[in-house]
């Protein structure tokens, strides 16, 4: 279970780093919506990324409310994002291959069922 949780946490970090690289001026609320986590979860992830030196805070110069920040990836953050991207992509390719194998197995089962007179009802 811990391995699965670590993968999910890394997926969230990957998505957050990717979004921030594209748009460093996203609010925590916007980031939370885009990633599919709570605002508190987004705050927690951002704080951890800042503590690790992967993201730094910058002033959001165009905002009327000077309390808004830009979340800027550091060189270390860019390097980490590249490493996470590589792992994320390898995991998704493996999931895709497993899913395709399962689909092929199901197609074969359906074909055998239809050949044996067990035709499935079509909707």
Secondary structure as GFF3:
##gff-version 3
##sequence-region A 1 123
A	DSSP	alpha_helix	2	22	.	.	.	ID=ss1
A	DSSP	alpha_helix	28	35	.	.	.	ID=ss2
A	DSSP	alpha_helix	39	51	.	.	.	ID=ss3
A	DSSP	beta_strand	55	59	.	.	.	ID=ss4
A	DSSP	beta_strand	69	73	.	.	.	ID=ss5
A	DSSP	alpha_helix	75	115	.	.	.	ID=ss6
###
